[in-house]
């Protein structure tokens, strides 16, 4: 995997995480919606949810960029596949949030 592709994968991961976070924030601000994720509820209750999300995104992106530096293509490929999968999950969750928000508004 070349470095340009790896950078795109890391950017996709970070962007999908931010998208999920922003749609969750918006949805949680709507009185007709409630958050069901117990981990999010726990972190919100402790006042740590935003910090935990930002740390997850930053550490994830830096770890991905760090993996790009390795010469081992197997390690880089595995980490980039993991970042792609995690990014796809967060993108799907963000899109699900949008559907829930649209249904609540409509």
N, C-alpha and C positions, 0 to 999 in steps of 0.2 A: 504494500500500500504506500502510495507516495504521500508526502507531507501535506500537500494541498488538500487531498481528499480527507486526510485525518483532521485537518483544521476545520473543514466543512462539517464533519461528523461531530466534533466537539462543539462547534457553534450551534448545530442543530439540537444537540442535547441541552445546552444552556438555554436556547430560545424556547424549546418545548417546556422546560421547567418554569421559566418566567411566565409563559402563556398560561400554564396550569395554575400557577400561584395567583396571577392577576384575575383570572376568571373565578377562582375560589374566593378571593377577597370580595369581588363584586357580588357574588352570590350570597356570601355570608352577611352582606350589608342589606340584603332584602329581607323584610320582616316575614314574608311568606315562605322563605326557605330556611332549612336547618342543615347544619353540617352533620354527617353521619359517621365520618372517619374518626374512630376513637383516638388515634395518635394526634390528629390535628386538634381535636377537642382538648386533649391533655396539654399540648403545647400552648394553645391559646389561653387555657386556664392559668398556665404558669407565666404567660407573657413572653414566651420564647418562640412562637411559631415563625414570625418573620425572620428572626435571627437564625433559626434552624434551617429555614429554606435558603437564605442567602449563603449560609455556610455550606450547605449541600451543593448548591450551584457552583460556588467558587472553588471548593475543594475538588468537585468533580471535573470542572473545566481545567484546573491546574494539573490534576492527575492525568487527564487525557493529553494535555500538552506535554507533560513530562514523558509519557509513554512514547510520544512521537520521536523523542530524542534517542530512544534505544535502537540499536542496529538490528536486533532480533525481530524479524518480520512476523514470527509466530506470536510473540507477546503483543506486538502492536496490533496485529489482526484480531486477536482475541479481545483486547481492550476496546478496539473500535467497534467490534460486533456488540459488545456489552453496552457501550455508549449509545449505539444505534437502537438497540432494544429498549433501553431505559428511556431514551428520547421518544420513541414511538409510544410507549406506555403513557408517558406524561402528556404527549400530544393528544392521545385518545381521551385521556381524562379531562383535559382542557376542552376538547370538543364536546364531550358529554356534559361538562359544566355549562357550555354555551346553549346546548339543547334544553337543559333544565331551566336556565335563566330565560330563554325565549318562551318556553311553555308557561313559566310563572308570569311573564309580562303579557302574554297573549290571552 
